[in-house]
Amino acid sequence: MATPLSRRDLEFLLYEWLDVESLTSRDRFAEHSRETFDAVLELSEDLATKRFAPVNKLGDQNEPYIGDDGKVVLPAEIGAGVDEFVKAGLLAGSFDESLGGMQLPTVVSRASSAWFQAANAAMSSYAFLTVGNANLLATYGTPEQIDTWVRPMVEGRFFGTMCLSEPQAGSSLADITTKAVPQDDGTYRVTGTKMWISAGDHELSKNIVHLVLAKAPGGGAGVKGISLFIVPKYLADGTRNDVALVGLNHKMGNRATTNTLLNFGDGTHSPTTTPGAVGYLVGEEHKGLSYMFHMMNEARIGVGFLATALGYAGYQASVEYAKVRTQGRPVDAKDPSSKPVPIIEHADVKRMLLAQKSYAEGALALGLYCSKLVDIEATTDGDERARTTLLLDVLTPIAKSWPSQWCLEANSLAIQVHGGYGYTKEFDVEQYYRDNRLNPIHEGTHGIQGLDLLGRKVVMKGGAGLALLSETIGATVDRAAASEVAAPYAAELRKSLEQLVSVTAQVWSAGDPAVSLANSSTYLEAAGHIVLAWIWLEQLLAADGQTGDFYDGKRAAAQYFFRYELPKTGAQLALLASLDRTTLDADPAWF
């Protein structure tokens, strides 16, 4: 069985390209070294391959169900593996030492997490949702809230969720109807229904800390009226809170992560005489969405990592299969009776493997780059911090959506490489595709990310977001222009980047936001491919002058991306520049 990730590639990205060792010169990470980073990665690889990967199919084939006692039932092996992960201290990796964490750089923690996501996507989600929840509360919670809820999550005794969507609202958070009524004791009573809540109920931890968006009185209409509340499954004294599991959603993939419909305050588990689930306000009233974006942005990059990990696992499986599966003969074979060759020798199979390699390794590099930006942001101030934050804001919708689209395509190609075996349950690539198909929807669809990128991020602060991205990519292009190997690619990327900047201005010259944003998903795809071409140019420079199969593979993947993928943006940018109204003018009666 192929390992789901390449340790060699991680080392190249972390040490030869991103130079994460340099982070140890910053006070926050001064206690660490490459030795500690390597120890974490080795432990992660070992646990992921021994305790997570072996039960990936088990969880897929034995979906969670609600037992006669009303509790969620999962295969025991999942709980045992999650316990091993918690005992190893990996859940606490990036948290402050003052909270019981290891204070690792985010980029190292993300690399560690990728092993578990690639080995067992569904099983990994319980812990990593908890990390996002705890990070939000560590930032915006009171000292009492941190002691009561965050510390147990860092220890792995409690797990956490994010409760945003509702059956009637979906991603339109302005339309949520969950309400929170203040009480004399400073708590709130929360009533409403939340849908699609990943890890919303289970028995893997002693408690589940729900972060719930709800509307408190006086907030007005729309998102401005939304507040954020801690609504635990069990109160601090162990009393059952009025959070009821109504049902489990049955998904095409990621099946071992429970996905729930929850009722808050329906009287099923009422802990008080006042109707409603007991909730604790986070921060100030009516600022809940801004707080929740802390977790949502972290989760968006996390979804990008999950998509990447699954695409990478499929790629690894494809390579292993293509090397041992014999079929057909070279088109220029002289002897028709010659033995079949491994399919990896066929040009079209190599095309599919190069495509997967360029998508998966490119996406992993982008995710790790964004994670290093998080570390720089956390350890700087002033202008450098502002610039880092701005660049991270611009890249976040791409870091979420690009891997979700193209690493899913990598999984599709992995099935194709396997041929008929690929769509059978006996081979892993079938499950990888189903698991990954959820990620283009998780944490905001492509349409939402496109609106965010074109409607907000590239025009924010008078266009400063796009200007900074262009400047950052331009600096790489300038360096690459001096490299004999990279110079031709640098010229191509410079041209594409200039087109992107020009087209962005043309799109917004329409004077009508509906026209400007009608093709925002196309803009997202084009901008994403240009960003990934930049990421591949960076990797090409890091490999410049190095010899061996690994570096030759990097050069081949970069060449593939620039020759097969980047040219696609030309037609997309031309469409955007035309201010095409095809989708905008389509009449619903036509469908």
VEXDREN-2710 file (C-alpha; in Angstrom, 1 decimal):
% VEXDREN-2710
k/r/px/py/pz
1/MET/0.0/0.0/0.0
2/ALA/1.4/3.4/-1.0
3/THR/2.1/6.0/1.7
4/PRO/-0.5/8.7/1.4
5/LEU/2.0/11.5/1.4
6/SER/5.7/11.9/0.4
7/ARG/8.0/12.7/3.3
8/ARG/10.7/13.7/0.7
9/ASP/8.3/16.3/-0.8
10/LEU/7.4/17.7/2.7
11/GLU/11.1/18.1/3.5
12/PHE/11.7/19.9/0.3
13/LEU/8.8/22.3/0.8
14/LEU/9.5/23.0/4.4
15/TYR/13.3/23.2/4.5
16/GLU/14.6/23.7/1.0
17/TRP/11.9/26.1/-0.2
18/LEU/10.1/27.8/2.8
19/ASP/13.1/27.6/5.2
20/VAL/10.9/27.0/8.2
21/GLU/14.0/26.6/10.3
22/SER/14.4/30.4/10.1
23/LEU/11.2/30.7/12.2
24/THR/13.1/29.5/15.2
25/SER/14.9/32.9/15.3
26/ARG/11.6/34.4/16.3
27/ASP/10.8/34.5/20.1
28/ARG/7.6/32.5/19.8
29/PHE/9.4/29.5/18.2
30/ALA/12.8/29.9/19.8
31/GLU/12.6/26.6/21.8
32/HIS/12.2/24.6/18.6
33/SER/14.7/23.4/16.0
34/ARG/14.6/21.2/12.9
35/GLU/15.1/18.2/15.2
36/THR/11.8/19.0/17.0
37/PHE/10.0/19.6/13.7
38/ASP/11.3/16.3/12.3
39/ALA/10.2/14.5/15.4
40/VAL/6.7/15.8/15.1
41/LEU/6.5/14.8/11.4
42/GLU/7.9/11.4/12.1
43/LEU/5.4/10.8/14.8
44/SER/2.6/12.0/12.6
45/GLU/3.6/9.7/9.7
46/ASP/3.9/6.8/12.1
47/LEU/0.5/7.3/13.8
48/ALA/-1.3/8.2/10.6
49/THR/-0.1/5.1/8.7
50/LYS/-0.5/2.7/11.6
51/ARG/-3.7/3.9/13.4
52/PHE/-5.6/6.1/10.9
53/ALA/-5.0/4.5/7.4
54/PRO/-5.9/0.9/8.4
55/VAL/-9.5/1.9/9.5
56/ASN/-10.2/4.3/6.6
57/LYS/-12.3/1.7/4.7
58/LEU/-13.9/0.5/8.0
59/GLY/-15.3/3.9/8.7
60/ASP/-16.5/4.3/5.1
61/GLN/-18.3/1.0/5.1
62/ASN/-19.8/1.3/8.6
63/GLU/-21.5/4.7/8.8
64/PRO/-22.4/6.3/12.1
65/TYR/-25.8/5.5/13.4
66/ILE/-27.9/6.4/16.4
67/GLY/-28.3/3.5/18.8
68/ASP/-31.3/2.6/20.9
69/ASP/-30.0/4.8/23.7
70/GLY/-29.9/7.9/21.4
71/LYS/-26.1/7.9/21.2
72/VAL/-24.0/7.9/18.1
73/VAL/-22.3/4.6/17.3
74/LEU/-19.0/4.6/15.5
75/PRO/-16.6/1.7/15.0
76/ALA/-14.5/1.3/18.1
77/GLU/-11.2/1.5/16.1
78/ILE/-12.0/5.1/15.3
79/GLY/-12.2/6.1/18.9
80/ALA/-9.0/4.2/19.7
81/GLY/-7.1/5.9/16.9
82/VAL/-8.4/9.4/17.9
83/ASP/-7.3/8.6/21.5
84/GLU/-3.8/7.8/20.3
85/PHE/-3.6/11.0/18.4
86/VAL/-4.7/13.0/21.5
87/LYS/-2.3/11.1/23.8
88/ALA/0.6/12.0/21.5
89/GLY/-0.1/15.7/22.1
90/LEU/-0.6/16.5/18.4
91/LEU/-3.9/18.2/18.9
92/ALA/-2.1/20.7/21.1
93/GLY/0.7/21.3/18.6
94/SER/0.2/25.0/17.6
95/PHE/-1.3/26.3/20.9
96/ASP/0.5/28.5/23.3
97/GLU/2.6/26.8/26.0
98/SER/0.5/28.7/28.5
99/LEU/-2.5/26.7/27.3
100/GLY/-0.7/23.4/27.4
101/GLY/0.4/23.5/23.7
102/MET/3.7/22.8/22.0
103/GLN/3.7/26.3/20.4
104/LEU/4.8/24.8/17.1
105/PRO/4.7/27.0/14.0
106/THR/1.4/26.7/12.2
107/VAL/3.2/25.5/9.0
108/VAL/4.7/22.5/10.9
109/SER/1.3/21.7/12.5
110/ARG/-0.4/21.8/9.1
111/ALA/2.3/19.5/7.7
112/SER/1.7/17.2/10.6
113/SER/-2.1/17.3/10.1
114/ALA/-1.8/16.5/6.4
115/TRP/-0.5/13.0/7.2
116/PHE/-3.8/12.3/9.1
117/GLN/-6.0/13.9/6.5
118/ALA/-4.4/11.9/3.8
119/ALA/-4.6/8.7/5.8
120/ASN/-8.2/9.0/7.0
121/ALA/-10.0/12.2/6.1
122/ALA/-13.1/11.5/8.0
123/MET/-11.4/10.4/11.2
124/SER/-9.1/13.5/11.2
125/SER/-11.9/16.0/11.1
126/TYR/-12.9/15.6/14.8
127/ALA/-9.7/16.8/16.1
128/PHE/-9.1/19.5/13.5
129/LEU/-12.5/21.1/14.0
130/THR/-11.6/21.2/17.6
131/VAL/-8.4/23.1/16.9
132/GLY/-10.2/25.8/15.0
133/ASN/-12.8/26.2/17.7
134/ALA/-10.2/26.5/20.4
135/ASN/-8.2/28.9/18.4
136/LEU/-11.2/31.2/18.1
137/LEU/-12.0/31.1/21.8
138/ALA/-8.3/31.6/22.8
139/THR/-8.4/34.8/20.8
140/TYR/-11.8/36.2/21.7
141/GLY/-12.9/34.4/24.9
142/THR/-12.7/35.7/28.4
143/PRO/-10.1/34.1/30.8
144/GLU/-12.9/32.1/32.4
145/GLN/-14.1/30.8/29.0
146/ILE/-10.6/29.9/28.1
147/ASP/-10.1/28.0/31.4
148/THR/-13.5/26.3/31.2
149/TRP/-13.6/25.3/27.5
150/VAL/-10.3/25.9/25.7
151/ARG/-8.0/24.1/28.0
152/PRO/-10.0/20.9/28.0
153/MET/-10.1/21.1/24.2
154/VAL/-6.3/21.5/24.0
155/GLU/-6.0/18.5/26.2
156/GLY/-8.3/16.5/24.0
157/ARG/-11.0/15.9/26.7
158/PHE/-13.5/18.1/24.9
159/PHE/-14.0/18.4/21.1
160/GLY/-15.5/21.4/19.3
161/THR/-17.7/22.3/16.3
162/MET/-18.9/25.4/14.4
163/CYS/-22.7/25.7/14.0
164/LEU/-23.5/28.2/11.2
165/SER/-25.9/26.7/8.6
166/GLU/-29.6/26.1/9.1
167/PRO/-32.0/24.0/6.9
168/GLN/-33.6/27.0/5.3
169/ALA/-30.6/29.3/5.1
170/GLY/-27.5/27.2/4.0
171/SER/-24.7/29.6/3.4
172/SER/-26.9/32.6/3.5
173/LEU/-26.1/33.5/7.2
174/ALA/-28.2/36.7/7.0
175/ASP/-31.2/34.4/7.0
176/ILE/-30.6/32.4/10.1
177/THR/-33.4/32.3/12.6
178/THR/-31.7/30.8/15.7
179/LYS/-32.3/33.2/18.6
180/ALA/-30.5/34.0/21.8
181/VAL/-32.3/35.7/24.7
182/PRO/-30.2/37.3/27.5
183/GLN/-30.8/36.2/31.1
184/ASP/-30.3/38.0/34.4
185/ASP/-27.3/35.8/35.2
186/GLY/-25.4/36.9/32.1
187/THR/-26.1/33.7/30.2
188/TYR/-28.4/33.4/27.2
189/ARG/-31.1/30.9/26.2
190/VAL/-30.5/29.7/22.6
191/THR/-33.3/28.2/20.5
192/GLY/-33.1/27.1/16.9
193/THR/-32.0/24.4/14.5
194/LYS/-28.6/23.9/12.9
195/MET/-27.9/21.7/9.9
196/TRP/-24.8/20.1/8.3
197/ILE/-22.9/20.2/11.6
198/SER/-19.8/18.1/11.2
199/ALA/-18.8/16.2/14.3
200/GLY/-22.0/17.6/15.9
201/ASP/-22.5/14.6/18.1
202/HIS/-20.5/11.5/19.0
203/GLU/-19.0/9.8/22.1
204/LEU/-15.3/10.4/21.2
205/SER/-14.9/13.0/23.9
206/LYS/-16.4/13.9/27.3
207/ASN/-18.0/17.0/26.0
208/ILE/-18.7/18.9/22.7
209/VAL/-18.3/22.6/22.6
210/HIS/-20.6/24.1/20.0
211/LEU/-19.9/27.6/18.7
212/VAL/-23.3/28.8/17.6
213/LEU/-24.3/31.8/15.5
214/ALA/-27.6/33.3/16.7
215/LYS/-29.5/36.6/16.7
216/ALA/-29.8/38.5/20.0
217/PRO/-32.4/41.2/20.5
218/GLY/-31.6/44.7/19.1
219/GLY/-29.2/43.7/16.4
220/GLY/-31.2/44.6/13.4
221/ALA/-31.7/42.6/10.2
222/GLY/-29.1/40.7/8.3
223/VAL/-25.6/39.7/9.4
224/LYS/-25.2/42.7/11.6
225/GLY/-27.6/41.2/14.1
226/ILE/-25.6/38.0/14.5
227/SER/-23.9/37.1/17.8
228/LEU/-21.7/34.1/18.7
229/PHE/-22.3/31.8/21.6
230/ILE/-20.6/28.9/23.4
231/VAL/-23.3/26.2/23.7
232/PRO/-21.8/23.1/25.2
233/LYS/-23.4/19.6/25.1
234/TYR/-22.8/19.4/28.8
235/LEU/-22.5/22.4/31.2
236/ALA/-19.5/22.9/33.3
237/ASP/-21.1/21.0/36.2
238/GLY/-21.8/18.0/34.0
239/THR/-25.5/18.8/33.5
240/ARG/-26.9/17.9/30.1
241/ASN/-27.6/21.1/28.1
242/ASP/-30.6/21.3/25.8
243/VAL/-28.8/20.3/22.6
244/ALA/-30.6/17.5/20.9
245/LEU/-29.4/15.3/18.1
246/VAL/-32.3/15.1/15.6
247/GLY/-30.7/13.0/12.9
248/LEU/-27.6/12.1/10.9
249/ASN/-27.0/13.1/7.3
250/HIS/-25.8/10.3/5.0
251/LYS/-23.1/11.6/2.8
252/MET/-21.5/10.2/-0.3
253/GLY/-18.0/10.5/1.3
254/ASN/-16.3/11.4/4.5
255/ARG/-18.8/9.1/6.1
256/ALA/-17.1/8.4/9.4
257/THR/-17.4/12.1/10.3
258/THR/-20.8/12.4/11.8
259/ASN/-22.8/15.1/10.1
260/THR/-25.8/16.2/12.1
261/LEU/-29.1/18.1/12.4
262/LEU/-29.2/19.6/15.9
263/ASN/-32.0/21.3/17.8
264/PHE/-31.1/23.9/20.4
265/GLY/-33.7/24.5/23.1
266/ASP/-36.5/22.1/22.1
267/GLY/-36.9/20.9/25.7
268/THR/-35.4/17.4/25.1
269/HIS/-32.6/17.9/27.6
270/SER/-33.7/21.1/29.4
271/PRO/-31.3/22.0/32.2
272/THR/-33.3/24.9/33.5
273/THR/-36.9/26.0/33.9
274/THR/-36.4/28.7/31.3
275/PRO/-36.7/27.3/27.8
276/GLY/-33.6/27.2/25.6
277/ALA/-30.1/25.8/25.6
278/VAL/-27.7/27.6/27.9
279/GLY/-25.3/29.7/25.9
280/TYR/-22.4/32.0/26.8
281/LEU/-21.7/35.1/24.7
282/VAL/-18.3/35.3/23.0
283/GLY/-17.1/38.9/22.8
284/GLU/-19.7/41.6/22.2
285/GLU/-23.3/41.2/21.0
286/HIS/-23.9/41.5/17.2
287/LYS/-20.2/41.0/16.3
288/GLY/-20.5/37.3/16.0
289/LEU/-19.9/36.9/12.3
290/SER/-16.6/38.8/12.5
291/TYR/-15.4/36.5/15.3
292/MET/-16.6/33.4/13.5
293/PHE/-14.6/34.4/10.4
294/HIS/-11.5/33.7/12.5
295/MET/-12.5/30.1/12.5
296/MET/-14.0/30.1/9.0
297/ASN/-10.9/31.4/7.4
298/GLU/-8.8/28.9/9.3
299/ALA/-11.3/26.2/8.3
300/ARG/-11.2/27.3/4.6
301/ILE/-7.4/26.8/4.5
302/GLY/-8.0/23.5/6.4
303/VAL/-10.5/22.4/3.7
304/GLY/-7.9/23.2/1.1
305/PHE/-5.4/21.0/3.0
306/LEU/-8.0/18.2/3.3
307/ALA/-8.7/18.3/-0.5
308/THR/-4.9/18.4/-1.1
309/ALA/-4.2/15.4/1.1
310/LEU/-6.9/13.3/-0.6
311/GLY/-5.6/14.3/-4.0
312/TYR/-2.1/13.5/-2.9
313/ALA/-3.1/10.1/-1.6
314/GLY/-4.8/9.3/-4.9
315/TYR/-1.7/10.4/-6.8
316/GLN/0.6/8.2/-4.6
317/ALA/-1.7/5.2/-5.2
318/SER/-1.8/5.9/-8.9
319/VAL/2.0/5.9/-9.2
320/GLU/2.3/2.7/-7.2
321/TYR/-0.4/1.0/-9.4
322/ALA/1.0/2.3/-12.7
323/LYS/4.4/0.8/-11.9
324/VAL/3.2/-2.7/-11.3
325/ARG/0.2/-3.0/-13.7
326/THR/1.3/-4.3/-17.0
327/GLN/-0.9/-3.8/-20.1
328/GLY/-0.3/-2.9/-23.7
329/ARG/2.9/-2.3/-25.6
330/PRO/4.7/0.8/-26.8
331/VAL/3.2/2.3/-29.9
332/ASP/6.5/2.0/-31.6
333/ALA/7.1/-1.6/-30.6
334/LYS/8.6/-3.7/-33.4
335/ASP/7.6/-7.1/-32.0
336/PRO/3.8/-7.5/-31.6
337/SER/4.5/-10.6/-29.4
338/SER/6.6/-8.7/-26.9
339/LYS/5.5/-8.7/-23.3
340/PRO/3.1/-6.0/-22.0
341/VAL/4.8/-3.2/-20.3
342/PRO/4.0/-1.4/-17.0
343/ILE/1.4/1.2/-17.9
344/ILE/3.6/4.0/-16.5
345/GLU/5.5/3.7/-19.7
346/HIS/2.6/4.9/-21.8
347/ALA/2.6/8.6/-22.7
348/ASP/-1.1/9.2/-21.7
349/VAL/-0.7/7.5/-18.3
350/LYS/2.4/9.8/-17.7
351/ARG/0.2/12.7/-18.7
352/MET/-2.3/11.8/-16.1
353/LEU/0.4/11.3/-13.4
354/LEU/2.0/14.6/-14.3
355/ALA/-1.4/16.3/-14.0
356/GLN/-2.0/14.8/-10.6
357/LYS/1.5/15.6/-9.4
358/SER/1.2/19.2/-10.5
359/TYR/-2.2/19.6/-8.8
360/ALA/-1.3/17.8/-5.5
361/GLU/2.2/19.0/-5.0
362/GLY/1.3/22.5/-6.1
363/ALA/-1.7/22.6/-3.7
364/LEU/0.4/21.3/-0.8
365/ALA/3.0/24.0/-1.5
366/LEU/0.3/26.7/-1.6
367/GLY/-1.2/25.6/1.7
368/LEU/2.1/25.5/3.5
369/TYR/3.0/28.9/2.1
370/CYS/-0.2/30.3/3.5
371/SER/0.5/28.6/6.8
372/LYS/3.9/30.2/7.0
373/LEU/2.2/33.6/6.4
374/VAL/0.1/32.8/9.5
375/ASP/3.3/32.3/11.5
376/ILE/4.8/35.6/10.2
377/GLU/1.6/37.4/11.0
378/ALA/1.6/36.1/14.5
379/THR/5.3/37.2/15.2
380/THR/5.5/40.6/13.6
381/ASP/3.8/44.0/13.9
382/GLY/3.5/47.2/12.0
383/ASP/3.7/47.4/8.3
384/GLU/5.1/43.8/7.9
385/ARG/2.1/42.4/9.8
386/ALA/-0.4/44.5/7.8
387/ARG/1.1/43.3/4.5
388/THR/1.2/39.7/5.6
389/THR/-2.4/39.8/6.7
390/LEU/-3.5/41.4/3.4
391/LEU/-1.7/38.8/1.3
392/LEU/-3.2/36.0/3.4
393/ASP/-6.6/37.5/3.0
394/VAL/-6.3/37.6/-0.8
395/LEU/-4.9/34.0/-1.0
396/THR/-7.4/32.4/1.3
397/PRO/-10.3/31.9/-1.2
398/ILE/-7.8/30.4/-3.6
399/ALA/-6.2/28.2/-1.0
400/LYS/-9.7/26.8/-0.3
401/SER/-11.2/26.5/-3.7
402/TRP/-8.2/25.6/-6.0
403/PRO/-7.3/22.4/-4.2
404/SER/-11.0/21.5/-3.8
405/GLN/-11.4/21.7/-7.6
406/TRP/-8.2/20.4/-9.0
407/CYS/-7.2/17.8/-6.4
408/LEU/-10.7/16.4/-6.9
409/GLU/-9.7/16.3/-10.6
410/ALA/-6.5/14.5/-9.5
411/ASN/-8.7/11.9/-7.8
412/SER/-10.7/11.5/-11.0
413/LEU/-7.5/10.9/-12.9
414/ALA/-6.4/8.4/-10.3
415/ILE/-9.5/6.3/-11.0
416/GLN/-8.7/6.6/-14.7
417/VAL/-5.2/5.4/-14.2
418/HIS/-6.5/2.3/-12.4
419/GLY/-9.0/1.6/-15.2
420/GLY/-11.9/-0.6/-14.3
421/TYR/-10.4/-1.4/-10.9
422/GLY/-10.4/2.2/-10.0
423/TYR/-14.2/2.5/-9.6
424/THR/-14.4/-0.7/-7.4
425/LYS/-14.5/-0.5/-3.6
426/GLU/-11.6/-2.9/-3.4
427/PHE/-9.3/0.0/-4.4
428/ASP/-8.8/3.2/-2.3
429/VAL/-9.0/5.7/-5.2
430/GLU/-12.8/5.2/-5.4
431/GLN/-13.2/6.4/-1.8
432/TYR/-10.7/9.2/-2.2
433/TYR/-12.9/10.7/-4.9
434/ARG/-16.1/10.4/-2.9
435/ASP/-14.4/11.9/0.2
436/ASN/-13.0/14.8/-1.8
437/ARG/-16.2/15.6/-3.6
438/LEU/-17.5/17.2/-0.4
439/ASN/-14.7/19.8/-0.3
440/PRO/-15.9/22.1/-3.1
441/ILE/-19.0/22.6/-0.9
442/HIS/-17.4/22.7/2.6
443/GLU/-16.8/26.2/4.0
444/GLY/-18.2/28.1/1.1
445/THR/-18.8/26.9/-2.5
446/HIS/-16.7/28.0/-5.4
447/GLY/-19.3/30.6/-6.1
448/ILE/-19.0/32.1/-2.7
449/GLN/-15.2/32.1/-2.9
450/GLY/-15.3/33.7/-6.3
451/LEU/-17.5/36.5/-5.0
452/ASP/-15.2/36.9/-2.0
453/LEU/-12.1/37.1/-4.2
454/LEU/-13.4/39.4/-6.9
455/GLY/-16.0/41.3/-4.9
456/ARG/-13.8/41.9/-1.8
457/LYS/-10.3/40.7/-1.7
458/VAL/-8.7/42.1/-4.9
459/VAL/-10.5/45.5/-4.6
460/MET/-10.1/46.0/-0.8
461/LYS/-8.3/49.1/0.3
462/GLY/-8.5/50.7/-3.1
463/GLY/-7.1/47.6/-4.8
464/ALA/-4.2/47.1/-2.4
465/GLY/-4.9/43.4/-2.2
466/LEU/-4.4/42.7/-5.9
467/ALA/-1.4/45.1/-6.0
468/LEU/0.3/43.2/-3.2
469/LEU/-0.3/39.9/-4.8
470/SER/1.0/41.2/-8.1
471/GLU/4.1/42.6/-6.4
472/THR/4.8/39.4/-4.6
473/ILE/4.4/37.3/-7.7
474/GLY/6.4/39.9/-9.7
475/ALA/9.4/39.5/-7.3
476/THR/9.5/35.8/-8.0
477/VAL/9.3/36.5/-11.8
478/ASP/12.2/38.9/-11.5
479/ARG/14.3/36.3/-9.7
480/ALA/13.4/33.6/-12.2
481/ALA/14.3/35.8/-15.2
482/ALA/17.9/35.3/-14.2
483/SER/17.7/31.5/-14.3
484/GLU/18.3/29.7/-17.6
485/VAL/15.8/27.0/-16.7
486/ALA/13.1/29.3/-15.2
487/ALA/13.4/32.3/-17.5
488/PRO/10.9/31.1/-20.2
489/TYR/8.3/30.3/-17.5
490/ALA/8.9/33.6/-15.8
491/ALA/8.1/35.4/-19.1
492/GLU/4.8/33.5/-19.5
493/LEU/3.8/34.1/-15.9
494/ARG/4.5/37.8/-16.2
495/LYS/2.2/38.1/-19.2
496/SER/-0.6/36.2/-17.5
497/LEU/-0.2/38.3/-14.3
498/GLU/-0.4/41.5/-16.3
499/GLN/-3.6/40.2/-18.0
500/LEU/-5.1/39.4/-14.7
501/VAL/-4.5/42.9/-13.4
502/SER/-5.8/44.5/-16.6
503/VAL/-8.9/42.3/-16.7
504/THR/-9.7/43.0/-13.1
505/ALA/-9.9/46.7/-13.9
506/GLN/-12.0/46.0/-17.0
507/VAL/-14.4/43.8/-15.1
508/TRP/-15.1/46.6/-12.5
509/SER/-15.4/49.2/-15.2
510/ALA/-18.8/47.9/-16.0
511/GLY/-20.4/50.2/-13.4
512/ASP/-22.8/47.4/-12.4
513/PRO/-21.8/44.9/-9.7
514/ALA/-24.2/42.3/-11.1
515/VAL/-22.3/42.4/-14.4
516/SER/-18.9/42.6/-12.8
517/LEU/-19.5/39.6/-10.5
518/ALA/-21.5/37.4/-13.0
519/ASN/-18.4/35.4/-13.9
520/SER/-16.6/35.6/-10.6
521/SER/-16.1/31.8/-10.5
522/THR/-14.3/32.0/-13.8
523/TYR/-12.2/34.8/-12.3
524/LEU/-11.4/32.6/-9.3
525/GLU/-10.3/29.7/-11.6
526/ALA/-8.0/32.0/-13.7
527/ALA/-6.5/33.8/-10.7
528/GLY/-6.0/30.4/-9.0
529/HIS/-4.1/29.0/-11.9
530/ILE/-1.9/32.1/-12.1
531/VAL/-1.2/31.7/-8.3
532/LEU/-0.3/28.1/-8.7
533/ALA/2.0/28.9/-11.7
534/TRP/3.8/31.2/-9.3
535/ILE/4.0/28.5/-6.7
536/TRP/5.5/26.1/-9.3
537/LEU/7.9/28.8/-10.4
538/GLU/9.0/29.1/-6.7
539/GLN/9.5/25.4/-6.5
540/LEU/11.4/25.4/-9.8
541/LEU/13.8/28.0/-8.3
542/ALA/14.3/26.0/-5.1
543/ALA/15.2/23.0/-7.3
544/ASP/17.5/25.0/-9.6
545/GLY/21.0/23.4/-9.9
546/GLN/19.9/20.3/-7.9
547/THR/20.3/16.8/-9.5
548/GLY/18.5/13.5/-9.0
549/ASP/15.1/12.0/-9.8
550/PHE/13.2/14.0/-7.2
551/TYR/14.3/17.4/-8.6
552/ASP/13.8/16.2/-12.2
553/GLY/10.3/15.3/-11.2
554/LYS/9.7/18.8/-9.8
555/ARG/11.0/20.3/-13.1
556/ALA/8.7/18.0/-15.1
557/ALA/5.7/18.9/-13.1
558/ALA/6.5/22.6/-13.4
559/GLN/6.9/22.2/-17.2
560/TYR/3.5/20.4/-17.3
561/PHE/1.7/23.1/-15.4
562/PHE/3.1/25.9/-17.6
563/ARG/2.5/24.1/-20.9
564/TYR/-0.8/22.4/-20.2
565/GLU/-2.5/24.4/-17.4
566/LEU/-1.5/28.1/-17.4
567/PRO/-2.5/28.6/-21.1
568/LYS/-6.1/27.9/-20.0
569/THR/-6.3/31.3/-18.3
570/GLY/-6.0/33.1/-21.6
571/ALA/-9.5/32.1/-22.7
572/GLN/-10.9/32.7/-19.3
573/LEU/-9.5/36.2/-19.0
574/ALA/-10.8/37.0/-22.5
575/LEU/-14.2/35.9/-21.4
576/LEU/-14.0/38.1/-18.3
577/ALA/-12.8/41.1/-20.3
578/SER/-15.8/40.8/-22.6
579/LEU/-18.2/41.4/-19.6
580/ASP/-20.2/38.4/-21.0
581/ARG/-23.8/38.3/-19.8
582/THR/-24.7/34.8/-20.8
583/THR/-25.3/33.5/-17.3
584/LEU/-26.7/36.8/-16.0
585/ASP/-29.3/37.0/-18.8
586/ALA/-30.4/33.3/-18.7
587/ASP/-34.1/33.1/-17.9
588/PRO/-35.1/30.6/-15.2
589/ALA/-37.9/29.6/-17.5
590/TRP/-35.4/28.1/-20.0
591/PHE/-34.3/25.4/-17.6
END
